[in-house]
Amino acid sequence: MWRACLFGQFRIDSTIGHASITRLESKRAVALLAFLLLQGPRAHSREVLADRIWPEADPTTGRNRLKQTLASLRRQLEPPGIPAGSVFQADRNSIGLAPGAIQSDYHELMLALQSGDPATAAKIGKPGLLPDLYDEWLDDLRLWVEAQGFHLAEPDPLTTELDSLTQPAARFSRRIPASPTPFVGRENEVQDLLQRLQHSRLVTATGFGGIGKTRLTMEVGRRWESGSVLFVPMAEASDVSLGLAKLAGALGVNPKNPNTAIQQIASSLTDEPLLLLLDNLEQLVSAPWAAAVSELLAMCPQVRVLASSRIPLGLEGEDHFPVYPLPTPASTATLEQLAEHASAKLFIDRARRTRADFQITPRNFEAMRDLLQTLAGVPLALELCAAWAHVVSPSQMLERLSLRGEMLTSRRRDAPDRQKSLRDAFETTLSLLTPSQRKLLAQLSIFAGGCTLELAQLVTEEPISLADLSDLLDAALLRRDETSRGSRYWMLESLRDFVHTSEEAETILPTLTARFLSLCGDLAEQSRSLIPRPELGLLSELDWIEFLDAEWANFTFAAQLGIRTGSLRTSGQIIQYTDWHWVMRGRDAIVTEWLTDLLAAHDERRGEPLDDDSHLVLSAMAGFQARLATDLKKAQDLLRYLGELAQDQSSTFARAEVLYNLGQAQLLRLDSDGFFEIMEESVRLFEESGHPWRAAMGRRMMANMCIEIKEHDRTGPLFDAAEAVFVREGRSYLRALLVYDRSRVTYDRGDYEATVHILSDIHTVAERYGDPKLLARTGNLRGIAEEKLGRLDAARISLSHAWNGYTKIREMKSAAYPLWNLSLLICRQEDFLTGIPLLSAAAKLWVSTTGTELDEEDTAEIEGHKSAASARLGSDLADHLWREGQAFSIDQVTALINKNS
């Protein structure tokens, strides 16, 4: 599991993929671990250990220090993924190491001596045993090691000299500075660069400062096997003459004439293959330097160059290699998955420079995941932030990052000015760009979620230079993704924030912001009516859905920006006209926050940018959104008031929208009193104002109320009329929702086979449109229909999928339904070990999300299953399972369901 190096520089290497440990919390931690390793595989009393490791302390203090040091060792040697107790075996009286948990080079030395291999023993023991520890108990061991006469195994100097004469001389061999910290991640990039260097004689690793170009190229140099390697730092060379002087000095050449320096450098090189690592060349990107590098490559065919630069050199035959951030964990990553990410490994390694026992734990796991996402895999940002690990926790780092930038400022005295902070790194990089490149970067910074070239063109309103776009991509300041809708360009969020405040951005942002908000408002309004936009590839309902999916971050930014800058009408358009999409994607909660902020801003500035009609419509939507807090009564009261207000001062469409939302709130409460009159008036007003598909939605809602009050015969004409409109208007998704509603009628009439058949077709449509909510609803109804048909395994699978679908979009109130149905099914199958805790969790979830208690029928069914479980398993176990389910988290419920589905 672990291998400890006790001779020379202390370190602990993992044999199962965990990061190496170069420091423990203190020298006393090293001493304690060394004592356990060197004194043999047995447990030692806590009194003995305290006396050996802290001989100057009194017994009580020694035991307390022992306890604290053992806890620190456990955090480092038994991290998440390694079961507690698998390395250290301790009880109240003694402490020992688990057999085979830690090997050491001391054991290897003993084996070498026993097998008669003094050369291997000498190689291990020569650096000295724990040279940094001065404990008395080590003295006898050190004397014994020295008495083994390892000097006899040292190579004879004359033999060494003769051997060297028979080997071919390498002038440079591998002259690369030693790195003070280990290289983490980027294995794919290293292999890619090694491969490219086999075919290209000039490769330039590009990217903004702090992205890790230097460390990457140095690692490639260490692994280069096709000749010598020479590292030449160019950061201090401000012009071509200084650059050539740097290169000449590294090669041991003293040019007599600066004008012929490149020829003298070239003539000094032998036919020996050489890889030149030219670091930080960005300040030398000029015609004279380009000519010098080209001339050197032309005169020295045995030389290859791997350069690092913030921008490409612009030479013929140059192979550009953009260096991007390290991968970051997904928001759904588990603790184990998080620990395997390169960004996490880098952060942990650098954090241990200031806090030796730093580790990702169940307690800090979520904060670490959010922190790593915020730092976005930028090595400089990770290192700067990790340096504070001894001062603040990950959650505190995250909080301070959102308030101020102190976490991303270096405290190292030897850090170059260009990397004192992430802001300095960005500033230096942007200073190397041309004015037109900086302007394009500023223009693209208005897009929060990236953009297509066509969308960017609508905001800039001037031709975008493909040459500038190409240069920004080569410099790794922009990234390009290929999607089903074509190329998409985006920049790192931290870089975007910086660019957004740059001098170039300040001069163009007012106009740019106005265009951006206007475009987002227009597109939102056009999306509701599916107006074709051929220049954006928007011709059908599915096109618009995919477009809104791709651009949702931009619409989110525009809605918030509109509220912040006073463009309330644009924010209102986005919220109001994309409702069909955000409801589909389960984004109700975030849109409710926008509505609250928008209406508060409007109340402060009543009558300015948002007209009365828009205010009424948005207020109606806000009232309807009160359902998220289960306060439907409050929503209805607000909507009725707005309905009265709308009679006097609003347009036909606004009155229709208010009534529609009022009806929807009544449907959720199953309150049919006056419902049909309200919805019929809403349908009439929608048709009068030229919104037939909205009128069809009203008819669909009326049919749903008929289903709830068991008047199924009234549903047919309503569904038929609505479906005809959806087909005529090309609203395939809305038609799928309607067909799902019809399947409920089929189910209520007892035709379960037909229900399953209909739901199969809807499932296909829901997958095509990527609607997790419709997939989950379909899975729940199909599950109970399959159970009615006796296909219990199929029922469990469908209900499990429904639960997973709802929890994925955090629709916990809806998730209570498949969980309830699934737990009852499992209990009916008498699988009480699974069914009882799930039934308990379902009952708790129902009460917490709906705010209502279970009715008598449901309570009686629960008691029946609990009694059956007690008879089968015993009352103690049945009660334990019930209590266990009450304490389940959502993730624990999901794990149990997926394990048994």
N, C-alpha and C positions, 0 to 999 in steps of 0.2 A: 504493500500500500504506500509506504514512504521509505526513502533511503536517506540517512543522515550522513553528512560529511563532517567528521570530527577532526581530521587532519588538515591543517592549513586554514583557509577561509571557511568558516562555518556556513552551511546551507543545508536545506532539506528539499529533496526532489521527490515529486510524486510519480508513482508507477502506474497510476490509473487516470491520468489526464488533468489532475488539478494543478494549479499554478505552483511553481517553485517558491520556497520561502527562504529569503536571505537574511531576515531579521526576526527575532522574537521580541516580545515586549521589553525584556531586560536581559542583562547578563545572568541574572539569577534564574531566569527561565531556561537559558541555555545550560546553566549548571545543573538544574534539576533534571532536565531531559537527559543530559550526558551521564549523570549518576545512574539513572534508571537503565540506560543502555549499557554502561560499562560494568555495572555490578552484577550482571547476570539476570536471567529471566525469572525473577521471583518478586513477590510483593515485599515492600519495605514498610515498617511502621512509620506513621506520621511523625512520631517523636524523633526517630533517627533521622529522617529526611530533614526536618526542621533544624536539627542540631548540625547536620553536615552543611546545609546550604546557607543557613543564617546563624553561624556559630556565635556571633556577638549579641544576638537578640535573646530576650527572656522567653521561656517556653510558650506563653500565651501569644506574644507577638509573632514568634516563629511559626506557630500553627496558623495564625491568621494570614501571614504572608504566603505560607504554603498553599492555603485554600485559594487565595486570589491568583497566585501564579498558575496553579493547576487549571483554574477556570480559563485563564488566558490561553494556555496551551491547548485546551479542548477547543476553544473557538477557532484556532488555526489548524489543528490537526484532525478535528472532527467537524468540518464545515458541513453545510447542508449537502445531502447526498451521501454522507458517510454516517452510518448509524452511531448514535451515542454509545460509548462503551466499547467500540470496536478497536480503539487505540489504547485508551487508559482504562484500567480496571481498578476501581477505587471503592472503598467503603469507609465507614466512620473511623476505622483504625489503621488501614493500610492503603498503599498505592503501588500499582505495578503496571507493566506494559502487557497488552494482549499478545500472546505468542504469534510471531510472524508479522505483527503490525508495522514494525519499523526495523529495517536492516540498517547497517552502518558500515563505513569503510574500516572500522576497527575489527568487525567480524571478518571482513574480507582479508585483512592483514593476518589475522590468526589462522585462517584457512590456508593462506599462501605459505606461512611458516610450517604448518603441519604437513603440507604436501611437498616440502622441499623446494620452494620457488622463491629464493631470496630476491631476485630481480623485481618481481611483482611486489613483494613486501616492501622493498626499498622505495619503489615508485609511490606506494601508498603512504609510507611512514615518514619520508624525508621532510615534508613541510612542518612536522612537529604536531603534537597532540594538543588541540585547543590552546593555541599560543596566547589568546587574549584572556584566558581565565587564570587566576592566581590562587585557586583553592588548595588548601593543604592536602586534602584527600587525593588530589591528582598527582602529587609529587612522586609517590612510589611508582605509579603507572608510567609516568614520563621517564623515570630512571630505568625501568625495565625495558621500555621501547628503545631508548638510546643504547642499552647494553646489547641489543641484538646485532650490532655491528653493521648497520645498513651501508656504511661507507665502502664496504668491500664490494658491494654490488654496483658502485658508480662506474661509469664507462671510463676506460683508460684514455687520457688526453691525446696520446700519440695515435691511438687507433681512431679516435674521432677525427683528428686532422687528416689522416690518410683516407678515411671514408669520404671526407668532404672533397678531396681532390678528385675522386672518381665520379662525383656527381656533377651534372651540368650546372653552371652558375646562372642564377637568376638575379638580375640587377636590382629589381624592385621587390620581387616576391609579392607580399601582400601588405602594403603600407596604408593601413586604414586606422584611424584613431579608435582607441578602445571606448566603448560606450559605457557610461556609468549606470545605465538602467537596461533591463532586458528588452529585446524586441518582441512585440506582442502582435499577433494576428497577421493579416495581409499575406498569408501563405500563397494564395492564388496570384496576387500581384507580383510576388517575388518570382514565381515560376513563369508567369507571363513575360516579365522583363528578361529573364534568362533566355527564354525562347526567342524573343525579339532580337536580342543581341547576337544570336547565332546568324541572323539574316540581315540585320541592319547595322551599319557602322556608326550611326549617330542616333541615339534615342534620348529624348528629352522628357523627363517626368515633370509635369506642370501641375500647378494648383496654388491656391492662396496660402499665405504664410500660416504656419502652424498645422498644416494638414498632414505632415509627416513625410515629406519628400526626401529630406536628408537621411533620415533613419532607414527609409525604404531602399535608397540607392546604396547606402553603406552595407546593408544586409545582402543585397544582390552581389556587391563586390566580395563579400566574405564567402559567398557560395560559388563564385566564378571559378571554373576549373580549366579554362582554356588559355592560361597565361598569367602574367603578373598583373597586379592591380595597384594603382596609385591614386590616392584621394587628394584633391587639391581644392582647398576652400577659397572661394572667390568673393566672399561677402564684403571684404574691405577694398576690393579693386573697383575704383570708380570710373576708370576709362581703360581703353585697350592697352595702353603702354603698361599700366599697373597690372592689368590682367596677364599680359605676356611675362612680366617680371615675376609674378606669382608662380606661373607655370614653369618658367625657367629655373627659379629657385628650388621648386619641388623636384625638378629633374637634375639638379646639381650643375646647371649651366650658367655661365656668366657672360651674357652677350656683350661683345665689344661695341657693336653698332646697333642701336635700337631699331633702325630701319630694316635690318636683316635678322632681327631676333627670331622670327618664326623659322627661317632657314637654319639658323644655328641650333634651335631647339630640335628641329626635325633631324638634322645631321647627327645629333647626340644620341638619338635612339637607335638601338640595334635592331636586328631582325626578330628579336624576341617579341612574341605576342603580348600586347599591353592593353589593359582596359583602364582608361582615364575616367575617374569620377570627378567631374567638374561641378562643384557645389555652389549654389546661389549665383547663377549667371544673369539674373534678371536686369541688373544695372549695367550689364555689358551687351545688351541686345542693341547692336548698332551695326551699320554697314562695315566699318573697319574690323570689328571683332568677328563678324560673320565671315569676312574674307579671310581672316587669320585662321579660324577653325577649318574652313573649307580647304585652305592651302595645306594645313597640317595633315588633314585626312588624305589629301591627294598625294602628298609626298611620303606618307608613312602608311602603306596599305596594311601593315601589321597592327595598327592602332585602331581601337574602337573607343567611342566616347559615350558615356552615360552621364548626362547632365541633369541637374535639377534647377528649375527656374519657375518663377511665378507666371511667366508668359513664354510662349514658344520662341525659339531663336530665329525662325523664319528662313532656314537654310534648305537648299535642294537636298532631297534624300532624307530629310529629318523625319523620324518616326515619333509622332506625338503620343505621349502616354499620360492622359489626365489622371491625377490622383484624387480620389473622392474620399469622403469620410468613412470611418469604420461602420459596419452594420450596427443598427440599434434594435433593441428588442421590441416586439409588438406589444400592444397594450394588453394582450391576452397571455403574454408569456408567463410561464410558471417560474417558481424560484429556481428549479433545476435548469430550465431553459435559459434563464437570465444569466446564470453563472457561466454558461458556455459561450456567451457572446464576447467577441473580441473587445468591444467597448467596455464591458464589465471587467474583463481580465486586466485591461490597461488601467482602469480606475483603481481596482483593488491593489495592483502592484505599486502604483504611485502613492496611494493612500497609506500603504504600509511603510513608506519612507518617513512618515511623521507619526503614525500610530501602528505599531508592529502587529497588533492583533486585530486589525480591521477586517471585517468579513460581512458578506451578505447573509442576513439572518431572516427568519420568518417575521421578526418585528420590524426590520427596516426595508423589507423586500419591496413593498409597493412604492415607498418613497424613492428607493434606488431605481426602480423601473421608470418612474416618471422623471427622475433626474437625468437618467441616461438618454431618454427621449428628448428632453430639453436641450441637453448638450450636443445632441445630434451626431455623435460619433466623431467630432472634431478632436484629434489628439491633443492639441494645445488646450482647448477648453476643458477636456477631461483631466489633464495634468494640473492645470491651474486650480480647478475646483477641488481635486483630490488632495491638494496640498493643505487644505483646511480641515482634513479629517480628524486631526487631534483637537480641534477647537469646537466644531459644530457637527451635528448629525446630518445624515442625508436629507431628512425632512426640513431641517433648518436651512441647509444649502439651497434647497428648492425654493423655499420662501424668500430667501434673500436674493436669489437670482431674479425673481419676479419683481422685486422692489428696487434693487440697485445692482450695479455691476461689480461690486468688490470681490465677488467670488472668482471673477475672471481677470484678476490682476496679479501678476507674478510678484513674489516676495524674494525671488532669487537674485543675489547680487551679480551673478555672472550671466544673467539672461540678456541677450542682445536687445537693444532698444526696439527693434522691429517686432519683438515677441514679448514685450513687457506685459501686454494685454492682448486679448482677442481683437479689440478695436484697433490697436496699433498694427496688428498683422493685416487687417482689412485695409487700413488707411495706406500702408506701404504698397499693397498690391494694386489698389485703385490708382495710385499715383503713376503707375507704369502704363496705364491705358491711354489711348488717344481720346481726345474730346468726344468724338462720335461714339466710341465704344462706351465711355462713361455715361453718355446721354442715353444710349440704348439700354444699358443696365438699369438706369434710373427709371426709364419708361416701363420696363418689364417688372420693376419692383412694385408696381401698383397691383399686380395680380398676386393674391395670397396663396393660391393653389396651383400656380403655373398657368400656362395658356398655350393655345395653338397659335401658329403664325397668323392665321386668318383673324382670330379674335384680337390679337395684339394690334393688328393693322387697323381695326375699327376704333381703337382707343388712341393710337399715335396719330392717325390721320395723315401720315406721311410714309413714303416707301421705307421699309426696313431694309437696311443694308445686309445682304447675305454674307458679305465679307466680314463685317463686324460680328455678326451672329456666329460665324465659324470661328473667329478668333476667341470669342468669349467661351465657346464650347471647348476649344483646344486648351484654354487656360484653366479649365475646370471651374470657371465661375458660373457657368450654366450647365445644366444637365439636360439630356434629351431622352425621353421615353417613347417607345413606339406603342401606340394603343390602337384599338379598333377604329378610332376616329382620326388616326394619323399621328404625326410627330407632336409631342408636347414638351415645352421648354419650362424649366423651373430652376430656382436657386435655393440654396440652403436658407432656412428661415432666419438664422442669426445674421447671415450676410445680407439678406433682404432688409432686415431691420436697420442695418448700418447704411446700406445704399439709400434707403428711404429718407435718411437724415443728411445725406451728402449735399455738397454745394450745388451739384448739377440738379439733384432732385428738388431742392428748394425753389429753384427758378421755374421749373416746369410743373410742379405738383398741383398748384391751384387749377390750371387748365386741365391737366391730366385727370385729376380727381373728378372734376365736373363731367368729363367725357365718360369716365369709367362708371360713375353712378348713373348717368343717363342711359348708357348701354345696358347695364344690369336691370334697371327699371323697365326698359322697353322689352328686353328679352323675357323678363318674368311675365309681363302682360301678354306677350305673344305666346308663351308656353301654355297658358290656360286654354287658349283657343286653337293651339297647334298650328299657328300660322307658319307656312313654309319659309325657311331662310336658306335657299340653295347654296349661297356662298359659305355657309357654315355646315353644310351637309345635313340640314334639318328638314326632312320631308314627311316624316311619319311620326306617329305617337311614340314608337320605340326609339326613334332618333332623338326625340325631345327628352325621353326618360334617361337615355344614356348621356345626353348632353348635361342635364341637370345633375346627374350623378358625378360627372367629371368636374363640373364647375361649381359644386356646392360650396367649397371653401371660398370661392370668389363671391358667391352670393351672400354667404355668411359675413364676409368682410365688408361687403357693400352695405348690408343692412345695418351693421354696427357703425360703420363709417358715416352713414347717413344720419343716424341718431346723434352721433358725436359732433358732426359738423352743421347740424341744423337742416339737412336735406331730408326732412321727415317724409315728404311725399314719396321719394324714391324708396325709403325703407318700407313704407306702407305698401307700395306696389309689390315689392319682393315678398313680403309676408303674405299679402292677400292673394296674389296671383299664382304663387307656387304651392298653395295649400294642398292641391291634389297630389303633389309629389312628396312633400314632407310628411304628409299623413301616411302615404304608402311606405315610406322608409322609417317610420316610427320615430320621427324627430320632434314629436309634439312638445316635449319638455323644453328643449332649447328655444323653439319658436315662441313658447309662452313667455320665456324670459325677454325675448325681443319685444313682444307685444307690451309687456309691462313697462319696459324702458321707453318704448315709443310713445305710449299713451301718457306716461309721466312727463316726457319732454313736450308733448303737445299741450298738456294742461298748463305748462309754464309759458308756452308761446301760442296760446289759443288764437286761431284765426289767421296765423301767418302762412306757413307753407302747406298745411294739410287742410283740404276743404272739408265742409261738414259731411258730405256724402262719404268720403273716405274715412273720416273719423267714426261715423256710425257703423260702417262695415267692419272696421277693425275692432271697434268696441264690441260688436256682436261676436266676432271671433274670439275676443278676449273672454267674454262671458262664457262662450262654449268651452273654452280651454280650462275653465274652472273645474271641469270634470276630472282633471288630473289630480286635483286635491280632494276628489270625491265630494265636492261641494256643489252638486248639481242644482240644489235649491237656490243658491246664490246666483248661479248662472242664469237660471230661468227668470229670477226677479229682475236682473240687469237687462236681459233681453226683452222682457215685456215693456220695461220703461223705454228702451231704445225703440221698440216697435211703435209706441205711442208718439215718440218724438219724430220718428221717420215719416209719420203720416202727413206732417205739416211742412217739412223743410227738406226732404230728400228725394232723390231720383227714384224711378221705378226699380232700377236694379238694386239700389241700396235697401229699399224696403223688402225686396224679395230675399236679399241675403240675410237680413235680420230675422225674417220669419223662418227661413230655412234653418238657421242655427238654433233658433228657439225650438223648432220641431225636433232637431237632432238631440237637443238636451232632454226633451220630453221622452224621446224614444229610449234614451239611456236609462231614464228613470221608470220606463214602462208606464208612463202616465199618458193614457189615451184621451183624457178629458180635453176636448177641443182640439186635439192633435190634427185630425183630418181636415178641419176647417182651416187651420193655420197653414198646413202643407198645400192644400188645394189653392189657397190664395198665393202662396209662394210660387207654385208652378205656373199659375196664370201670369204673374208679374214677370217671371223669368222669360216666358214665351213672348210677352209683350215687349220686353226690352231686348229681344234678339239673342237669347242665350238658351237655345233648345236643349243642349246637352245637360245644362244645369237643371232645367225643368225635368229632364229624364231622371236625374239623380233624386229629385224630390219624389217622383213616382216610385222609384226603387225604395226610398225610405218609407213611404206609405205601405208598400207591400211588406216590408219588414215588420212594421207595427202589426199588420194583419197576422203575420206568423206568430208574433209574441202573444196576441190575444186569441189565438187558435181559430181565426176566421180564414182558413186556407183557401176557400173558394173565391175569395175576393182578390187573391194575389195574381191569378192568371192574367186578367186584362191589364193590370198595372205593370207587371213584368213584360208583357208583350209590347206595350206602347214604349216603355223605356228601352227595351232591347232594340226595337226598330230604329230608334234615334241613335243609339251607340253604333250600330252597324253602318248607318248612313253617314255618321260623322267620323268614322274610322277610329272609334274609341274601343279598341280590342281589350285593353286592360279593364276598363270599366264594365265591359260586357262580361269579362271573366268573373268580376265581383258579383255581378247580377246572377250569373249561372250558379255561383256558389250559394247565393241566397235561395235559389230555386231548389238546390239539392237538400236544403233544410226542410222544404215542404215535402219532398220525396221521402226523406227520412221520417218525418212526423206521420206520414201515411203508411209507414211500415214496409216500404219497398227498399230494403237494405241493399240488395244486389244492384239495383239501379243507382242508388246513392253512391256506392263504391265506384261504379263505372263513371258517373259524372265527375266525381272527385278526382279520378285518375286523369281525366282530360284537363281539369282545372290545375292540377299539380304541374302538368307540363307547361301550361301558360305561365303559371307563377314562377317557375324556374326560368323561363325565357325572359321574363321581365325582372327577375331578381328580387322578388318581393318576399322577404322572410315572414312578414305578418300573414300574408295570404297562404303561404306554405304551412305555417303553423296552424292556422284556422282549419285548413283542409285536413291536416294530419289529425287534429283532435276529432273532427266529425267522422272521418274515415275510421279512426280507431274504435269509436263506440259502435259504428255500423258493422265493422268486422267482428266485434265481440258478439253482436246480435246474431251474426251468421255462424258463430261457433269457431271462427278462425282466430284463436286466441294469440298465437305467436305473431300473426300479422297485426293484430290489434295492439300488442305491446310495442312493436316496432313503430307503428304510426303515432301512438301517443308519446313515445319517447322522442321522436322527431319533433313533435309539436312542442313539447317542453323545451327542447334545445333551441328551437326557433324563437320562441318568445323570450327566453332568457338571454339570447344573443343580442336582442335589441332592447333588453331590460324592460319588457312589458310584463311586469310581475303580476298585475291584476289579471291579465288574460292568461298568464302561465298557470294560475291557480286551477283553471279548468282541466287541462290535460293531466296535471299532477293528481288532482282528485280522481279523475276517471281511471288513471293508470294504477293508483294505489288500491282502489276498490277492486279492479280486475285482478291484481296480484293477490290480494287477500282472498278473493273468491277461488283462486287456484290453490289456496292454502299454503302459499309461500310466505309465511308470516315473518320470517327473519328479514325479508326485504319489504314486505307489504306494510307491516305495522309502523316502522319508522317513517316510511313514505306517507302513510295515511296521517300520522301525527303532524308531519311537516306540512301536508296539504291543508289540514284543518287550521293550523296556525297561520299559513299564508293567506288563506281565504279571509279570515277575520282581520288580519293586519292590512290587507289591500282594499277590502270592500267596506270596512268599518261596520259590518253587520255580523251578528252571531249566526251560527248554523241553526237551521230549523229543526223541529222535533224529529222529522223523518231522517234527516242526515245524522243527527245525534244518535238515534236508535240504531242506524246501520253501523256506525262506528262502534258502539257498545257491543253489538253482535259479533263483530270481527275481533274485538279485544277479548271477548269471552271465549271465542273459538281458539284464539291464540293461547290463552291461559290454559285451556284444556289440553292443547297439543304440546306446548313448550314449558308449562308451569307459570304460575302467576308472577314469580319474581323476575323471570326472564322477559315475560311479556310486558311487565311494567317498565323494566329497564329499556326495552326497545322503544316504548312510547316516549319515555323521557329523552332518549337519545335523539329521536326525531324532532322533538321540541327544540333541541339545541342545535340542530343542523343549520349550517350556512347554505346559501344557494349552491355554492360549488360542491359541497358535500352531497347535497341531493342529486346534483347532476352526475357526480362520480358513481353513486350507488345505482342510479337509473341506467347509465351507460354500461356499467359492469354486468347488469342483469337483463338487458333488453335483447 
